[in-house]
Amino acid sequence: MEFHLRPARPFICSFACLLLAYLSLACGGTLSGGTHAPSDGSHAGSDESPIATCDGGGCSGADACDSCLVTSDGGGGGEGGLFEGGVVGGGGVLDARIPPEAAVRPRADGGKPSADAARPRDRGLAVADAPARRDSGVTSTCGDKTCAGGETCASCPGDCGSCVVPESWSACLARSGSTATVVSGAQGVYKNAAPPANWNLDLTQATFTGYPAVSTTGVSVGTTTAGARQCIGGGIVIGQQSRSLTWKDMHDTIGGGGYRITTRPGEWARIDGIRVDNVEDALKPRGPDGRWELWNAYMTYIRDDCIENDETAPGSVHDSLFDGCYTGFSEQMQSGCCDASPGEVFVVERSLMRLQKMPGPYNNNDPSVYGHGKFFKWQTPVPHPVRISDSIFMTELPPTSSSNWPFPPGTVTTNVTIVWLGPGAWTWPVPQGTTVTTDRTVWDRARQRWLDRHGCTSFTSCTKLLNPDPWP
């Protein structure tokens, strides 16, 4: 196991933290160990987890030492868990008898990348254009070399840096003045409640298996102080609970998810190359005015939402494989927060999503009954308008609820294919630019191309995840 914070930063810790640091690692940055999950069967049941500390008692209470790393063998504090310890381009329908290549936009060049491949990437609304919806309550002066209060990369670039989200993980690492935290090896969970601004979190060599016994969140960033201009690269989060649990078991009893990334108003986060398997929600962006971008993600057997964006933060999804979601994307304005700002668009491009039937679907807690949700769990009125391009969606069954199916009203699509494996004919309207086919090989070939481009021979072995071969 390796854990490094560079450059070094001073921290103020309690005597207990210093003693524990002596017995494990150094207090400056991470902490291994802590107390085990409670033995009385209690659990969090929510993604609102206690905050990590460096106080000798595990990860709980008020944050004191910047971040906390909890190993699977050393237990964890506070959060507990249920388990202790352990017609083509025109909105028509294609029949399966039509050749598979008819289900995607034909190319006149014999298979070489089309002109579309060179068009600018669709990333929705630029960070600098996004109006803030919530006052942070902190004041600061532009020019004091501190990015705080209402300052953003748009209003005070001298203090806050560039609003331009880096184009790649390598560009993240090359940013001037950035710091980096590196975690590697087998871990339980990772938390950093108050990350520094202009920060890179390198998890490319780390695997986290502490969900749900150690914590109901595998990787958590910015729970007390939201991040700014942060890049999160890599990491594998694998849930350890039984794969036969029902939706109710997962949603109501365990909760939480793989990655929870909070970004401050007017700032951004690039989340790149993450892998998540067998958790409730895979990615939870937080901070209604902080922009997030997801790139090169690989998600499997996600028991509820592959992306739960219920604070309706402006975001976009790029070149990602969602290979088994109960529900795809969710925006439900959780607890009354928050409406989408004018001009914001939720973008999905060059991505693949498969809805997978799972035991005990919503409103049926019988594990012998299988079902799944829908691609978009979108609250009405729609929080964000949706724009999708160059993507394939596959569904195994009709959803448990057909509202906003297959896409929210007004969704704009370009070169989108739906693969229908359910019983009978497809009967739902689709927007211009979307094709429906019953030929599963359309999905299978696209999935294999994605895996090959990203160097993946298995879920845990991907050699080019953060630097894939060119699309398509």
C-alpha positions, 0 to 999 in steps of 0.5 A: 500500500502506498499513499503520498500527498505532494507537496507536503502540507502542515496539519494540526492534529490531536494527540490521539491522531499523532499517536495513531499516526506513529502506529500506522502512517503519517497524520499529514494526509491519510490514516489507516485503521480505526474502529470496526463497524458497529456490531448491532447491525446498524447502518447508515441507510443514506449517502449523507455519511459522517465526516472523516477525521484524524482523531484516533477513533476512526473516520467520524465527527469533525474533520481535522486532518484533511483526509482519511484512508480506511483499510478493509482489514482495519475497519472504519468508523461511524458509518457502519453497514448491514454487513459486519466485516465483511427508421435510421436517423428518423425516429423509426424502428428497425427489425432484426432482419435488417443487417446490423450495420443498418442500425448505425449511421452508414459510412461512405468511407468503408469504415473509417471515422466519419466527419462526425468524429472530428466535430467538437466534443459536446460538453454542455455549458462552460463553467464560466457561463454557469450562474451560481444558485447558492451563496457559499457564505464565505467572503474573500477579496479577489487578488489575495491569492485565495480562492474563497467565498463567491470567487470562481475561476470566472470572476477571479482567475488570478486566485482561482485558476482556469475555468477550462476543464482539462482535455485528459488525465495527463493534462490534469497532471500537467496543470501549473501549481496543482498538487496530487494525492496518490493512493495505491494497493488494496484499500477499504475506502478513501475520504477527503472532506476538505481537498485543496483547490487545483488538486489531482487525486490519483487512484489509478492503482487502487482498489476499494472493497470497504463498501458497505461494511467499512463505509457506504461510500467507496471514494468521498471528496469534499463533504465539508469543504467542496473541491475546486478544479479537481481531477479524480483519476482511476480507482476500482470500487467493488461492493462486497454485499450479496448480489441477490439482494433486492432493490429495497435492500440496497436502496433502503437499507444500505444506500450510498455508492461508489464515488461521491464528488462535491464541487464548489459553485462555479468550479469543476471536477473531471472524473476519469477512468473510474470503475464501479461494481455492485453498489447502490449508486455508482457516481454521486456528483454533489454541489448544485453549481459545481460542474462535473464531467465523467470520462472513460467510466466502466460500471457494472451491476449497479443496483440503482442509479449509475449516475445519481445527480439529484442536486442537478449539478451541470454535467456531461458524460463522455466515452463511458460504458455502463454495462449493467444499470438498474437505472441509468441517470437520475435527476430528482431535485433531492430534498428540494435542491435544486433547479437547473440554471438557464442554458445548462444541458445534460450531455451524453456522448459516445457512450454505451448503456445497458439496463440490466434486470435485477432481483426484487425491482422497485415495488416488488421485494420478491428476489425471484422476480427480476426487473429494471428501471429506465435510462432517465429517472427525470423529475417533471418538469425536467431539471436539465434538457438532454442532448445525446449523440453517438451512443447506444442504449440497450434494455432487457425489459420494459421499465417498471415505470414508463414515464420519460421513456425512453428519453425525457421530453425534448431530448435531442439525439444524433446517431443514437441507437436503442437495442430492444430485447424485451417481449413484443414490438417496441411501441414507444415514440423516439426522437429524430436521430434515434434508431431502434433495433432488436439485434443484440449484436449491435450492442455486443460489437460496440461494447467490445470496441469500447473494451478494446479501445480502453485496453480492458481484458476484464473489469479489473484489468484495463491498461488504457482506461485513462488514455484510450485509443481514438474514437470511434 
